[in-house]
Amino acid sequence: MGKVLMERKDVDKALTWDLSAIYSTDEKYEAAVNEMKELALSIEKAYKGKLNTAGNINECLDEMRKLTEILYLTNSYAELSVSVDYTNDENQERAFKLANITSDIQSRMSFIDSEIIEADEKILNAAISESRENSNYLMNIKREKEHKLHPEAERVLAALSGTLEAPYSIYEQAKHADMDFKSFTVDGTEYPLGYALFENVYEYENDTKVRRTAFEKFSAKLREYQYTTAAAYQVQVQKEKTMAALRGFDSVIDSLLFPQKVDRKLYNRQIDLITEKLAPHMRKYAKLLKKIHKLDEMTFADLKLAVDPEYDPNVTIEESKKYIEGALAILGEDYLEMVKKAYDERWIDFAQNKGKSTGGFCSSPYGTHSFILLSWSEKMSEVFTLAHELGHAGHFKLCNENQNIFDTDVSTYFVEAPSTMNELLMANYLLKSNKDKRFRRWVLSSMISHTYYHNFVTHLLEAAYQREVYRIIDEGGSVQASTLCEIKKSVLEKFWGDDVKIIDGAELTWMRQPHYYMGLYSYTYSAGLTIATEVSNRILKEGQPAIEDWKAVLRAGSTETPAELARMAGVDITTDKPLLDTIDYIGRIIQEIIELTDEIEE
């Protein structure tokens, strides 16, 4: 069972990432921060009040791209250091210090967008036609024109940017530094408990007594922090409501969808169709788990169980290479080379330690390679997670190599397509490698329990909850801990019906996700996976032409809207068809798992 978590300083260095690829020493980081401050001052001095010609606008934006690159690198260096150990005061201090410097720079640079917006239409159009590098940035400014505030108001908001991010910082601190999970005992055996241990180990634990006790103890600790967490979240959504109103949006949802370049129809479809059409399939899956594990009742704490836990292989980091390389080789030599470098050059933080951020993420600073955070638990689910994060890395490698920094801000509606695509490539690879019925059932159930459950159920139910929160906020209401628990519980009950008992603690699931501090992010996982499902099935049918189309999409960055990117890959997301196809596909997988189970048991 899980081991006691070590302090970061005691972790094997080989399991940690190497941030020296960004800055080889702290001195080089400090030099970059100074260079950034000087560059900002020189841009302000040279161009403030002078963005009234196409030439000046483009010269200024050329300098701004250099500044943006340094901002991205310095902030990545500071934030990634914090993410692996929230208890390290030195790293915290550096990150806070940089946040203040960044706020000051953003405040100084706010004149650029404000002056460009005020420029004569002919001058703006000339600037767009004279610079391919800046054209998308300028077209986005034109698009944002009606939602921009007075230049002085924009300057003040930019100066407050660090402060406005406080709710997320408070949430992360409470979660990773303050919550001290005590060990728990079952039948005389003591088990250590922590955020990562619960989410990576105990949720999948086969022993019902241990799994349910872990859920109970984990929930009890969350409950102690529900009021602080709710207060931080209330400030977050109130801030978003205020910003939406200031910028002339009718609702928070419209303001948060605006930068994603998708409309309400696509957003609502994703939540409503999945809640209605996928729920019956997932309830069938829950009943299967109950039968296989001979459970007295199917509870919320049992949903992450494996269909065939004895068959779920333990996978070491070294062993994961053969799966990852085998699955992703289909994307070509360059892609495979990146995968090998990720292991060899320590792009990945595998370690489990106290104070480390939970889950997994990939950060891809422009001008260097990606950095992937995991907490490796030797489960096959981690192999799928790593393939997922390498999907982000591969996307931004191609995107950053082919676009300037202004054209790499890919819409969150699309950004989870390349990552979930890699999970499907992993499953397809495994299915081809072995024809045994039990192996096939294990792979198909991994697809449901990891890829589709995570993106089409966990994140989707977050999105349904989040939409309800914003409805209350848009109507002038507020959300306290009790309200948030009620909303979460009703969303879970609506989806699972009578087939899964929503036990005490399930309603606190809203406390576990950082996505609520990132705008409308949660629903985009299912949106990305819908695109990925269609494209991966196209790859299975057509092979190389579909792969080449996909790589062209990855190279395009943010030069196209999500609908255009999907269309380039052969998917029309303006209709219901891709989503209904995907739900149908999930249903067919679940039905096959049920049939294989009957055959294996016979």
C-alpha positions, -999 to 999 in steps of 0.1 A, spaced: 0 0 0 10 36 -3 41 48 14 47 78 36 54 108 15 90 122 16 101 157 18 111 172 -16 148 174 -6 149 136 0 135 126 -33 157 108 -59 169 135 -83 165 112 -113 127 113 -106 125 151 -108 125 175 -137 154 196 -146 145 233 -148 180 242 -159 167 239 -195 149 273 -188 177 289 -167 208 270 -158 213 290 -126 192 313 -104 216 341 -114 206 337 -151 170 338 -140 176 371 -121 195 385 -152 165 376 -174 141 394 -149 163 425 -151 165 423 -189 127 420 -190 122 451 -167 146 472 -189 130 460 -221 96 470 -208 108 505 -199 124 510 -233 92 499 -251 72 523 -230 97 552 -236 99 545 -274 63 539 -283 39 553 -257 17 579 -273 32 571 -308 11 541 -320 -5 562 -347 12 547 -378 13 511 -391 51 511 -390 52 521 -353 25 496 -344 44 467 -359 78 478 -346 63 480 -311 47 446 -314 80 431 -326 96 443 -294 66 431 -274 70 395 -287 106 395 -273 92 408 -240 64 382 -240 89 354 -245 110 364 -214 78 369 -194 67 334 -202 101 318 -194 107 336 -161 71 329 -149 74 293 -159 107 289 -140 92 305 -108 58 287 -110 71 253 -118 95 255 -88 65 262 -66 43 234 -81 66 206 -69 67 218 -33 42 243 -19 59 242 15 91 257 1 92 294 13 121 304 -8 104 294 -40 71 310 -29 89 342 -22 105 343 -57 71 336 -73 54 363 -54 82 388 -61 80 379 -98 41 383 -98 45 419 -86 71 426 -113 49 410 -139 19 430 -128 39 462 -131 51 453 -166 16 444 -177 4 477 -164 31 496 -183 24 477 -215 -14 481 -213 -10 513 -234 -2 491 -265 -36 475 -269 -54 507 -258 -36 528 -284 -40 503 -312 -78 501 -305 -80 539 -307 -60 539 -340 -77 548 -373 -92 518 -391 -71 524 -422 -39 524 -401 -49 492 -383 -57 475 -416 -23 486 -430 -5 473 -399 -23 439 -404 -14 437 -441 23 447 -435 32 421 -409 23 384 -411 38 379 -376 15 404 -360 -16 401 -381 -35 376 -359 -27 396 -327 -40 427 -344 -71 410 -357 -78 398 -321 -75 433 -308 -101 444 -334 -124 416 -322 -119 427 -286 -125 464 -293 -161 466 -280 -151 450 -247 -121 471 -240 -122 498 -212 -107 532 -210 -69 530 -213 -64 541 -177 -89 515 -164 -70 488 -184 -37 500 -169 -51 497 -134 -66 463 -140 -32 451 -154 -15 465 -123 -38 445 -101 -34 412 -121 -13 395 -94 -39 404 -68 -68 393 -90 -51 358 -92 -52 355 -53 -82 332 -51 -63 305 -70 -32 310 -49 -52 307 -17 -69 275 -29 -36 259 -38 -20 268 -5 -49 255 15 -49 223 -5 -11 215 -7 4 232 23 -23 234 50 -43 202 47 -25 176 69 -40 142 63 -34 118 92 -30 81 85 -60 58 91 -63 22 103 -83 -7 89 -82 -41 106 -51 -33 126 -31 -20 95 -21 16 94 -23 34 60 -8 68 52 -30 94 36 -24 125 14 -40 142 -16 -19 124 -42 -21 91 -23 -59 93 -23 -63 103 -59 -36 80 -74 -38 50 -51 -68 46 -28 -95 55 -53 -84 25 -73 -79 2 -42 -94 -32 -46 -101 -37 -8 -135 -22 -3 -130 -15 34 -97 3 28 -111 22 -3 -142 34 15 -124 43 47 -99 63 27 -127 81 10 -143 88 44 -111 101 60 -101 121 30 -136 137 28 -135 145 66 -103 166 60 -117 184 30 -148 192 51 -126 211 76 -116 235 48 -149 239 30 -156 274 43 -122 288 34 -123 271 0 -158 284 -7 -148 319 3 -118 318 -22 -141 305 -49 -168 331 -42 -142 358 -47 -131 342 -79 -166 340 -94 -176 375 -82 -144 388 -98 -154 371 -131 -189 386 -128 -176 421 -122 -151 418 -151 -179 405 -174 -201 434 -165 -173 460 -169 -166 447 -203 -202 447 -215 -210 410 -215 -245 399 -207 -232 370 -186 -201 355 -170 -204 325 -194 -204 347 -225 -173 366 -213 -154 334 -205 -164 318 -239 -152 349 -258 -115 341 -257 -122 305 -266 -138 317 -299 -168 294 -295 -205 302 -288 -230 292 -261 -245 266 -284 -213 245 -285 -209 249 -247 -244 239 -238 -245 210 -263 -214 195 -247 -230 195 -212 -266 187 -221 -261 159 -246 -236 141 -225 -257 144 -193 -287 130 -212 -272 105 -236 -241 92 -218 -256 86 -184 -274 54 -193 -242 39 -207 -222 48 -176 -249 35 -153 -246 1 -171 -209 3 -165 -214 10 -128 -237 -20 -125 -210 -42 -141 -184 -30 -115 -209 -38 -87 -214 -73 -101 -177 -81 -107 -166 -68 -73 -197 -84 -55 -204 -51 -37 -233 -47 -13 -242 -14 -30 -225 7 -57 -213 40 -41 -195 71 -53 -163 58 -36 -164 27 -58 -166 43 -93 -128 42 -100 -125 4 -95 -109 -16 -123 -129 -42 -142 -101 -67 -139 -77 -55 -111 -56 -86 -111 -48 -80 -147 -39 -44 -142 -1 -46 -145 22 -26 -123 44 -5 -146 77 10 -137 89 42 -152 114 22 -173 87 -2 -185 64 27 -194 88 36 -223 80 6 -244 42 14 -242 46 51 -248 71 48 -276 52 19 -292 19 38 -292 32 72 -303 56 59 -330 26 63 -354 31 101 -353 65 99 -369 102 99 -361 104 135 -349 76 129 -325 92 98 -312 125 117 -308 107 142 -285 93 113 -264 127 98 -259 142 132 -250 114 137 -224 127 107 -205 164 112 -211 166 149 -204 143 149 -174 113 169 -188 91 148 -164 87 151 -126 77 116 -116 83 120 -78 58 117 -50 66 141 -22 49 163 4 36 197 -9 35 187 -45 7 197 -68 -18 168 -75 -28 153 -108 -8 159 -139 -1 189 -161 22 199 -190 37 234 -192 53 244 -225 72 277 -222 80 292 -256 117 290 -264 124 257 -245 108 223 -242 78 212 -222 77 202 -185 54 174 -173 42 170 -137 30 136 -125 30 115 -93 41 81 -106 22 53 -88 32 24 -111 -4 19 -123 -13 16 -160 -35 47 -155 -2 66 -151 9 54 -186 -23 68 -200 -17 101 -181 18 104 -193 7 97 -229 -19 125 -224 6 150 -211 30 141 -239 1 150 -262 3 185 -249 41 185 -253 39 173 -289 13 198 -297 32 228 -284 65 215 -298 50 216 -333 31 248 -326 60 267 -310 84 256 -339 60 269 -366 44 300 -350 56 331 -332 46 335 -296 15 355 -304 1 326 -324 5 298 -298 -23 307 -275 -45 279 -286 -82 280 -276 -89 259 -245 -119 244 -265 -93 226 -287 -63 223 -264 -73 189 -248 -78 172 -283 -41 164 -288 -37 151 -253 -67 129 -253 -58 117 -288 -26 102 -274 -46 82 -249 -67 68 -277 -35 60 -297 -22 41 -266 -54 21 -264 -54 13 -302 -18 2 -299 -25 -21 -270 -55 -36 -287 -34 -46 -317 -6 -61 -296 -26 -90 -281 -58 -108 -292 -65 -125 -259 -101 -118 -247 -91 -109 -211 -64 -85 -224 -89 -69 -248 -114 -64 -220 -86 -49 -198 -77 -24 -225 -113 -14 -233 -121 -10 -196 -89 12 -193 -103 34 -220 -136 37 -201 -122 40 -166 -94 64 -175 -98 83 -208 -135 85 -211 -145 85 -174 -120 113 -166 -128 135 -196 -165 127 -203 -177 121 -167 -155 137 -141 -148 169 -160 -182 170 -176 -199 169 -142 -176 197 -131 -188 217 -161 -225 210 -152 -218 222 -116 -199 252 -128 -227 263 -152 -251 262 -123 -228 283 -101 -225 310 -129 -263 310 -133 -266 319 -96 -239 346 -99 -254 360 -131 -287 364 -113 -270 384 -86 -267 356 -60 -237 343 -41 -223 308 -34 -215 295 1 -201 261 10 -236 247 16 -248 259 -18 -218 245 -36 -223 211 -19 -260 211 -28 -252 219 -65 -225 192 -67 -247 166 -51 -277 173 -74 -254 171 -105 -240 137 -94 -275 124 -85 -289 135 -119 -262 117 -138 -260 85 -118 -296 81 -108 -305 52 -85 -276 31 -98 -249 48 -77 -253 59 -41 -240 95 -36 -226 90 -1 -215 117 24 -183 133 11 -192 130 -26 -208 165 -24 -173 179 -15 -158 169 -49 -161 206 -59 -132 213 -36 -108 190 -54 -106 207 -88 -83 237 -97 -101 240 -130 -127 263 -115 -101 290 -113 -93 288 -150 -125 300 -166 -146 275 -185 -120 248 -188 -137 217 -175 -162 213 -204 -133 215 -229 -120 181 -219 -150 164 -234 -149 188 -264 -113 179 -271 -119 142 -266 -149 144 -290 -125 157 -317 -98 132 -308 -122 102 -309 -133 111 -344 -98 117 -356 -84 85 -340 -111 65 -357 -102 82 -390 -65 73 -384 -76 36 -379 -95 37 -412 -73 59 -434 -38 57 -418 -11 82 -430 -33 108 -447 -53 113 -415 -20 115 -395 -6 142 -418 -38 162 -415 -36 159 -377 0 171 -376 -9 201 -398 -36 209 -372 -10 208 -344 14 231 -363 -14 257 -369 -14 269 -333 -40 296 -327 -40 309 -363 -74 291 -368 -105 289 -346 -114 256 -329 -141 249 -355 -115 255 -383 -89 233 -366 -114 205 -362 -125 209 -398 -88 206 -409 -88 172 -392 -120 162 -409 -145 169 -380 -174 193 -381 -180 204 -345 -208 229 -356 -232 199 -357 -242 173 -330 -228 144 -351 -193 142 -336 -205 142 -301 -234 117 -307 -209 95 -326 -185 96 -296 -212 88 -271 -223 59 -293 -187 47 -295 -184 48 -257 -217 28 -255 -204 1 -278 -171 -2 -258 -191 -7 -226 -214 -33 -243 -183 -52 -255 -168 -51 -220 -201 -66 -206 -201 -93 -233 -164 -102 -228 -171 -104 -191 -199 -130 -197 -176 -150 -220 -146 -149 -196 -168 -159 -166 -183 -188 -186 
